């Protein structure tokens, strides 16, 4: 059971972590703010309007120390929504554990680290695809050697679905991304049976309950078959599709927001019936703002009622054998496999991203759905049918406007108090590692230990790798 707790500064997020753990949450999920995701420090001119707005701001190891203060890192699971700067944030978690005398081998968690879907659907990329893929694979290598309980990637269909993809496209594009990562890892000399079992996946749960159940079942079966056909693993765990599910943010409505509680419950039910191993339920007010503490708690209680009162979690694959669900599972698997073949015919996922093929497919699907809602062919309660005068809107979470000043003040103190020569040496090592063709993670970990910032490390990598400019999708 997970609820995101990161927003504003590290202090607020740490308090919320402790609160939700006390309410029975079993894992910590943190999303980082846009500057952190894009490799900018909080005092960068481009960062000012976004510091702490959609997640927690992290500039240096000092912020991560504050974020994780007092949390039992050897006894909780940590999930981090971070991609382009994933290696840096993971290095910070390792450094915090070291400073607290905790063996990093005991760290349990997941770093999203799925950069391909950023080019496809979300946009928080920095470097071109090839060097970005290199950093992802290097994270696999480091985790295999030093963090045996850590999932070095969560291959995400969630953001692909949120961008407007169909259920079939979500399965196909997610698995095509995963095959690209696995092939790159094997090509770099990593053993498939050392890497594939550490893969985790991340899917959306949308409103069509039975289609979503079939989607999860089809994805699990298709991944097992594709890995067997292409990599011939010895370890059966290499064929397992372990996945986290989040209810669909795109399905939430600003109109009649209490209806979102029902939507989230149905979506969460579909995820459980489809076999999810981990679940996040969105809060009823997330179409309006970041969730309040009360709405986040209600979302957590929704999970707990499903888990402990409904009985649906007691049975593996409870809808297996249903004629409709089995037929729909077969159909989604068949169509997703065909779509993966289409991508491979186009030169593979990297080529399909570079030419905009995948982005155009998703844009077309999103357009068709928007047209159907606008025409009333697809009913959205409270939006295009059963509309009513809006009552007073619920209380919304407002980010403390002093977050920016406090974050910048802490960053200024870090820069003033750290060993500047040690930082310069560490950043030079990062540059040398990036310019070579060997590991990069160890150099980044040394830079993090010296309190180099996310922005400083990314500036070095930008100078070596360049910055990606996306194709225009028309």
C-alpha positions as CSV (number, residue, x, y, z in Angstrom):
1,X,0.0,0.0,0.0
2,X,1.4,3.3,-1.1
3,X,0.5,7.0,-1.1
4,X,2.7,9.7,-2.4
5,X,3.9,12.0,0.3
6,X,6.4,14.3,-1.4
7,X,5.6,17.9,-2.0
8,X,7.1,21.3,-1.0
9,X,10.3,21.0,0.9
10,X,11.9,18.0,2.5
11,X,10.6,19.0,5.9
12,X,6.9,18.8,4.9
13,X,7.4,15.5,3.0
14,X,9.3,13.9,6.0
15,X,6.4,14.8,8.3
16,X,3.9,13.3,5.9
17,X,5.9,10.1,5.5
18,X,5.8,9.6,9.3
19,X,2.1,10.4,9.4
20,X,1.2,7.9,6.6
21,X,3.4,5.2,8.0
22,X,1.6,5.6,11.4
23,X,-1.7,5.1,9.5
24,X,-0.7,1.7,8.1
25,X,1.1,2.5,4.9
26,X,3.6,-0.2,4.2
27,X,5.9,1.7,1.7
28,X,7.0,5.2,1.0
29,X,6.4,6.8,-2.4
30,X,8.0,10.1,-3.3
31,X,7.7,12.1,-6.4
32,X,10.2,14.9,-7.0
33,X,9.5,18.4,-8.2
34,X,10.0,19.4,-11.8
35,X,13.4,21.2,-11.3
36,X,14.8,18.1,-9.6
37,X,13.4,15.9,-12.4
38,X,14.9,18.2,-15.1
39,X,18.3,18.5,-13.4
40,X,18.1,22.1,-12.2
41,X,18.8,23.4,-8.7
42,X,16.1,25.4,-6.9
43,X,18.0,28.6,-7.5
44,X,18.2,28.2,-11.2
45,X,16.1,30.9,-13.1
46,X,14.0,28.2,-14.8
47,X,13.1,26.6,-11.4
48,X,11.5,29.5,-9.5
49,X,7.9,28.9,-10.4
50,X,8.1,25.1,-9.9
51,X,10.0,24.5,-6.7
52,X,8.0,22.0,-4.6
53,X,4.9,22.4,-6.7
54,X,4.4,18.8,-7.9
55,X,6.7,17.0,-5.6
56,X,9.5,17.4,-3.1
57,X,12.5,19.6,-4.0
58,X,15.9,17.9,-3.7
59,X,19.1,19.8,-4.5
60,X,21.8,18.0,-2.6
61,X,22.5,15.2,-0.1
62,X,21.4,17.6,2.7
63,X,17.9,17.6,1.4
64,X,17.8,13.8,1.1
65,X,19.1,13.5,4.7
66,X,16.2,15.7,5.8
67,X,13.6,13.9,3.7
68,X,14.6,10.5,5.2
69,X,15.3,11.7,8.7
70,X,14.1,9.2,11.3
71,X,12.8,6.7,8.8
72,X,13.8,3.0,9.2
73,X,15.5,2.7,5.9
74,X,16.4,-1.0,6.5
75,X,12.7,-1.8,7.2
76,X,10.6,0.2,4.7
77,X,10.3,0.1,1.0
78,X,11.0,3.4,-0.9
79,X,9.6,4.1,-4.3
80,X,11.0,7.1,-6.2
81,X,9.3,8.7,-9.2
82,X,12.4,10.0,-10.9
83,X,13.9,9.3,-14.4
84,X,16.5,11.5,-16.0
85,X,18.2,12.2,-12.7
86,X,17.4,8.7,-11.2
87,X,21.0,7.8,-10.8
88,X,21.8,10.9,-8.8
89,X,18.8,10.5,-6.4
90,X,19.5,6.8,-5.9
91,X,23.1,7.7,-5.0
92,X,21.7,10.1,-2.4
93,X,19.7,7.4,-0.8
94,X,22.8,5.1,-0.7
95,X,24.8,8.0,0.8
96,X,22.2,8.6,3.5
97,X,22.2,5.0,4.5
98,X,26.0,5.0,4.7
99,X,26.0,8.0,6.9
100,X,23.5,6.4,9.3
101,X,25.5,3.2,9.5
102,X,22.9,1.2,7.5
103,X,24.3,-1.4,5.1
104,X,23.1,-0.3,1.6
105,X,22.5,-3.9,0.8
106,X,19.5,-3.8,3.1
107,X,17.9,-1.0,1.2
108,X,14.6,-2.0,-0.4
109,X,12.8,0.0,-3.0
110,X,12.4,1.1,-6.6
111,X,13.6,3.9,-8.7
112,X,11.5,4.5,-11.7
113,X,14.4,5.2,-14.1
114,X,12.3,4.6,-17.2
115,X,13.6,7.3,-19.5
116,X,12.1,5.9,-22.7
117,X,8.6,6.7,-21.6
118,X,9.7,10.3,-20.9
119,X,10.4,10.7,-24.6
120,X,7.1,9.0,-25.5
121,X,4.6,10.6,-23.1
122,X,5.9,12.7,-20.2
123,X,8.7,15.0,-21.2
124,X,11.1,15.1,-18.2
125,X,14.1,14.0,-20.2
126,X,17.5,15.8,-20.4
127,X,19.9,13.9,-22.6
128,X,19.5,12.2,-25.9
129,X,18.2,8.6,-25.8
130,X,21.5,6.7,-26.3
131,X,23.4,8.2,-23.4
132,X,20.2,8.1,-21.3
133,X,19.9,4.4,-22.0
134,X,23.6,4.0,-21.0
135,X,22.8,5.5,-17.6
136,X,19.8,3.2,-17.1
137,X,21.9,0.1,-17.8
138,X,24.7,1.3,-15.5
139,X,22.1,1.6,-12.8
140,X,21.2,-2.1,-13.4
141,X,24.9,-3.0,-13.1
142,X,25.4,-1.1,-9.9
143,X,22.2,-2.5,-8.2
144,X,23.1,-6.0,-9.2
145,X,26.5,-5.6,-7.5
146,X,25.6,-3.5,-4.5
147,X,21.8,-3.2,-3.9
148,X,20.4,-6.7,-4.2
149,X,17.0,-5.8,-2.8
150,X,16.5,-2.7,-5.0
151,X,14.5,-2.6,-8.2
152,X,16.6,-0.5,-10.6
153,X,13.7,0.3,-13.0
154,X,9.9,0.5,-13.0
155,X,8.9,0.3,-16.6
156,X,6.0,2.6,-16.8
157,X,2.9,2.2,-18.9
158,X,1.1,4.5,-16.5
159,X,2.2,7.8,-18.1
160,X,1.7,6.3,-21.6
161,X,-1.9,5.5,-20.7
162,X,-2.4,8.9,-19.0
163,X,-1.2,10.6,-22.3
164,X,-4.1,9.0,-24.1
165,X,-3.0,5.5,-25.1
166,X,-5.5,2.6,-25.3
167,X,-5.1,-0.5,-23.1
168,X,-3.5,-2.4,-26.0
169,X,-1.0,0.5,-26.6
170,X,-0.2,0.7,-22.9
171,X,0.8,-3.0,-22.9
172,X,2.6,-2.9,-26.2
173,X,4.6,0.2,-25.6
174,X,5.5,-0.7,-22.0
175,X,6.7,-4.1,-23.0
176,X,8.6,-2.8,-26.0
177,X,10.4,-0.4,-23.7
178,X,11.2,-3.2,-21.3
179,X,12.6,-5.4,-24.1
180,X,14.8,-2.5,-25.2
181,X,16.2,-2.1,-21.7
182,X,16.8,-5.8,-21.3
183,X,18.5,-6.1,-24.7
184,X,20.7,-3.2,-23.8
185,X,21.6,-4.8,-20.5
186,X,22.5,-8.1,-22.1
187,X,24.4,-6.3,-24.8
188,X,26.5,-4.6,-22.1
189,X,27.5,-8.0,-20.7
190,X,25.0,-8.4,-17.9
191,X,23.4,-11.8,-17.3
192,X,19.7,-11.8,-18.2
193,X,19.0,-13.8,-15.0
194,X,20.8,-11.2,-12.9
195,X,18.9,-8.3,-14.4
196,X,15.4,-9.4,-15.5
197,X,14.2,-10.5,-12.1
198,X,14.9,-7.0,-10.8
199,X,12.6,-5.4,-13.4
200,X,9.3,-4.0,-12.0
201,X,6.4,-2.5,-14.0
202,X,4.0,0.3,-13.4
203,X,0.5,0.3,-15.0
204,X,-2.6,2.5,-14.8
205,X,-6.0,1.3,-13.8
206,X,-8.7,2.9,-15.9
207,X,-12.5,2.8,-15.7
208,X,-13.4,-0.2,-17.8
209,X,-13.0,-2.8,-15.0
210,X,-13.1,-6.0,-17.0
211,X,-10.9,-4.6,-19.7
212,X,-8.3,-3.5,-17.1
213,X,-8.4,-7.0,-15.5
214,X,-7.8,-8.6,-18.9
215,X,-5.0,-6.0,-19.7
216,X,-3.1,-7.0,-16.6
217,X,-3.5,-10.7,-17.3
218,X,-2.4,-10.2,-20.9
219,X,0.6,-8.1,-20.0
220,X,1.8,-10.8,-17.5
221,X,1.4,-13.6,-20.1
222,X,2.9,-11.7,-23.0
223,X,6.0,-10.6,-21.0
224,X,6.7,-14.2,-19.9
225,X,6.4,-15.4,-23.5
226,X,8.6,-12.6,-25.0
227,X,11.4,-13.0,-22.5
228,X,11.4,-16.8,-23.0
229,X,11.4,-16.5,-26.8
230,X,14.2,-13.8,-27.0
231,X,16.5,-14.4,-24.0
232,X,16.0,-18.1,-23.0
233,X,16.5,-17.4,-19.3
234,X,17.3,-20.2,-16.8
235,X,15.7,-18.6,-13.8
236,X,11.9,-18.6,-13.9
237,X,11.8,-15.3,-12.1
238,X,13.2,-13.6,-15.2
239,X,9.8,-14.2,-16.9
240,X,7.8,-12.7,-14.0
241,X,6.0,-9.5,-14.6
242,X,5.9,-7.8,-11.1
243,X,3.8,-4.7,-11.2
244,X,2.6,-1.7,-9.3
245,X,-0.7,0.0,-10.3
246,X,-1.9,3.5,-9.8
247,X,-5.5,4.5,-10.3
248,X,-5.9,6.8,-13.3
249,X,-5.4,10.5,-12.7
250,X,-6.8,11.2,-16.2
251,X,-10.1,9.8,-15.1
252,X,-10.5,12.2,-12.2
253,X,-12.8,15.1,-12.7
254,X,-12.8,18.6,-11.2
255,X,-16.6,18.6,-11.4
256,X,-18.3,16.8,-8.5
257,X,-15.0,15.7,-7.1
258,X,-16.6,13.3,-4.5
259,X,-17.5,11.1,-7.5
260,X,-13.7,10.4,-7.8
261,X,-13.8,8.3,-4.6
262,X,-16.1,5.8,-6.5
263,X,-13.9,6.0,-9.6
264,X,-10.8,5.2,-7.6
265,X,-12.4,2.3,-5.8
266,X,-13.5,0.7,-9.0
267,X,-10.0,1.2,-10.6
268,X,-8.3,-0.2,-7.5
269,X,-10.6,-3.2,-7.5
270,X,-9.7,-3.9,-11.2
271,X,-6.0,-3.7,-10.2
272,X,-6.4,-6.2,-7.4
273,X,-8.5,-8.6,-9.5
274,X,-5.8,-8.3,-12.2
275,X,-3.1,-9.4,-9.8
276,X,-1.2,-6.2,-8.9
277,X,1.5,-6.6,-6.3
278,X,1.5,-3.0,-5.2
279,X,-1.2,-0.3,-5.3
280,X,-1.5,3.5,-5.1
281,X,-5.0,5.1,-5.0
282,X,-5.4,8.7,-6.1
283,X,-7.1,11.1,-3.9
284,X,-10.5,12.6,-4.7
285,X,-9.1,16.2,-5.0
286,X,-6.2,15.5,-7.3
287,X,-8.0,17.0,-10.4
288,X,-7.8,20.3,-8.5
289,X,-4.6,20.3,-6.5
290,X,-2.1,18.1,-4.7
291,X,-4.1,16.0,-2.2
292,X,-4.8,17.2,1.3
293,X,-3.9,15.0,4.2
294,X,-7.5,14.1,4.7
295,X,-8.1,13.0,1.1
296,X,-4.8,11.1,1.0
297,X,-5.9,9.2,4.1
298,X,-9.2,8.4,2.6
299,X,-7.4,7.0,-0.5
300,X,-5.2,4.9,1.8
301,X,-8.3,3.6,3.6
302,X,-9.8,2.6,0.3
303,X,-6.9,0.3,-0.2
304,X,-7.1,-1.1,3.3
305,X,-10.8,-1.8,3.0
306,X,-10.2,-3.7,-0.3
307,X,-7.3,-5.6,1.3
308,X,-8.8,-6.5,4.6
309,X,-12.6,-6.4,4.2
310,X,-13.6,-7.3,0.6
311,X,-11.9,-10.7,0.3
312,X,-10.8,-10.1,-3.3
313,X,-7.1,-10.2,-2.3
314,X,-7.5,-13.8,-0.9
315,X,-7.7,-15.4,-4.4
316,X,-5.1,-15.5,-7.2
317,X,-6.6,-14.6,-10.5
318,X,-10.3,-14.7,-9.3
319,X,-11.7,-14.0,-12.8
320,X,-9.7,-16.6,-14.5
321,X,-12.0,-18.9,-16.5
322,X,-14.6,-16.2,-17.2
323,X,-15.4,-16.5,-20.8
324,X,-15.4,-12.8,-21.4
325,X,-12.3,-12.1,-19.4
326,X,-10.4,-14.9,-21.0
327,X,-11.5,-13.8,-24.5
328,X,-10.5,-10.2,-23.8
329,X,-7.2,-11.3,-22.4
330,X,-6.4,-13.2,-25.6
331,X,-7.4,-10.3,-27.7
332,X,-5.3,-7.7,-25.9
333,X,-2.3,-10.1,-25.9
334,X,-2.7,-10.7,-29.6
335,X,-3.1,-7.1,-30.5
336,X,-0.3,-5.9,-28.2
337,X,2.1,-8.5,-29.7
338,X,1.2,-7.3,-33.2
339,X,1.9,-3.7,-32.2
340,X,5.3,-4.6,-30.7
341,X,6.1,-6.2,-34.1
342,X,5.1,-3.0,-35.9
343,X,7.5,-1.0,-33.7
344,X,10.3,-3.5,-34.4
345,X,9.6,-3.3,-38.1
346,X,10.1,0.5,-37.8
347,X,13.6,-0.1,-36.4
348,X,12.9,-0.7,-32.7
349,X,11.7,1.6,-29.9
350,X,14.6,4.1,-30.1
351,X,13.9,4.6,-33.8
352,X,10.1,4.8,-33.2
353,X,10.7,7.5,-30.5
354,X,13.1,9.5,-32.7
355,X,10.7,9.6,-35.6
356,X,7.7,10.3,-33.4
357,X,5.8,7.1,-34.5
358,X,4.8,6.1,-31.0
359,X,3.9,9.7,-30.0
360,X,1.6,10.0,-33.0
361,X,-0.2,6.8,-32.2
362,X,-0.9,8.0,-28.7
363,X,-1.9,11.4,-29.9
364,X,-4.4,9.8,-32.3
365,X,-5.9,7.7,-29.6
366,X,-6.2,10.7,-27.2
367,X,-7.9,12.7,-29.9
368,X,-10.4,10.0,-30.6
369,X,-11.3,9.7,-26.9
370,X,-11.6,13.5,-26.5
371,X,-14.0,13.5,-29.5
372,X,-16.1,10.8,-28.0
373,X,-16.4,12.6,-24.7
374,X,-17.2,15.9,-26.4
375,X,-19.9,14.2,-28.6
376,X,-21.4,12.5,-25.6
377,X,-20.6,9.0,-27.0
378,X,-18.5,8.3,-23.9
379,X,-20.3,9.3,-20.7
380,X,-18.3,11.0,-17.9
381,X,-20.7,11.5,-15.0
382,X,-20.8,15.1,-13.9
383,X,-19.0,16.3,-17.0
384,X,-21.1,15.5,-20.1
385,X,-24.1,13.9,-18.3
386,X,-25.7,14.3,-14.9
387,X,-24.3,17.8,-14.6
388,X,-25.3,19.9,-11.7
389,X,-24.6,23.3,-10.1
390,X,-21.3,23.1,-8.3
391,X,-21.4,23.1,-4.6
392,X,-18.6,24.7,-2.6
393,X,-15.4,23.1,-3.6
394,X,-13.4,21.1,-1.0
395,X,-10.5,22.6,0.9
396,X,-7.4,22.4,-1.3
397,X,-3.8,21.9,-0.4
398,X,-1.8,25.1,-0.9
399,X,2.0,24.9,-1.0
400,X,3.6,27.2,1.5
401,X,5.0,30.1,-0.6
402,X,8.1,30.3,1.7
403,X,9.3,26.9,0.4
404,X,11.3,28.5,-2.4
405,X,13.1,30.9,0.0
406,X,13.8,28.1,2.5
407,X,15.0,25.7,-0.2
408,X,17.3,28.3,-1.7
409,X,18.6,29.3,1.8
410,X,19.5,25.6,2.6
411,X,21.2,25.3,-0.8
412,X,23.2,28.4,-0.2
413,X,24.3,27.1,3.2
414,X,25.4,23.7,1.6
415,X,27.5,25.5,-1.0
416,X,29.1,27.7,1.7
417,X,29.9,24.9,4.1
418,X,31.0,22.1,1.8
419,X,34.6,21.4,0.7
420,X,34.7,23.2,-2.7
421,X,37.9,21.5,-3.8
422,X,36.4,18.1,-3.1
423,X,33.3,19.0,-5.1
424,X,35.4,20.2,-8.0
425,X,37.5,17.0,-8.0
426,X,34.3,14.8,-7.8
427,X,32.7,16.7,-10.7
428,X,35.9,16.2,-12.7
429,X,35.6,12.5,-12.1
430,X,32.0,12.5,-13.2
431,X,33.0,14.2,-16.5
432,X,35.8,11.7,-17.0
433,X,33.5,8.8,-16.4
434,X,30.8,10.2,-18.8
435,X,33.4,10.8,-21.5
436,X,34.6,7.2,-21.3
437,X,32.5,4.1,-21.9
438,X,32.7,2.6,-18.4
439,X,30.7,3.0,-15.2
440,X,29.3,6.3,-14.2
441,X,27.4,5.5,-11.0
442,X,30.5,5.3,-8.7
443,X,31.7,8.8,-9.8
444,X,28.2,10.2,-9.2
445,X,28.1,8.7,-5.8
446,X,31.4,10.3,-4.9
447,X,30.0,13.7,-6.1
448,X,26.9,13.2,-4.0
449,X,28.9,12.4,-0.9
450,X,30.8,15.7,-1.5
451,X,27.5,17.5,-1.5
452,X,27.6,18.4,-5.2
453,X,24.1,19.4,-6.3
454,X,21.8,17.8,-8.8
455,X,22.2,20.8,-11.1
456,X,26.0,20.8,-10.9
457,X,26.2,17.1,-11.8
458,X,23.7,17.5,-14.6
459,X,25.5,20.4,-16.0
460,X,28.6,18.2,-16.3
461,X,26.6,15.5,-18.0
462,X,24.9,18.0,-20.4
463,X,28.3,19.2,-21.5
464,X,29.3,15.6,-22.4
465,X,26.0,14.1,-23.6
466,X,24.2,17.1,-25.0
467,X,20.5,18.0,-24.6
468,X,17.7,16.2,-26.4
469,X,15.4,18.2,-28.8
470,X,12.2,16.2,-29.6
471,X,10.7,15.7,-33.0
472,X,7.6,17.7,-33.7
473,X,4.5,15.4,-33.7
474,X,1.8,16.5,-36.2
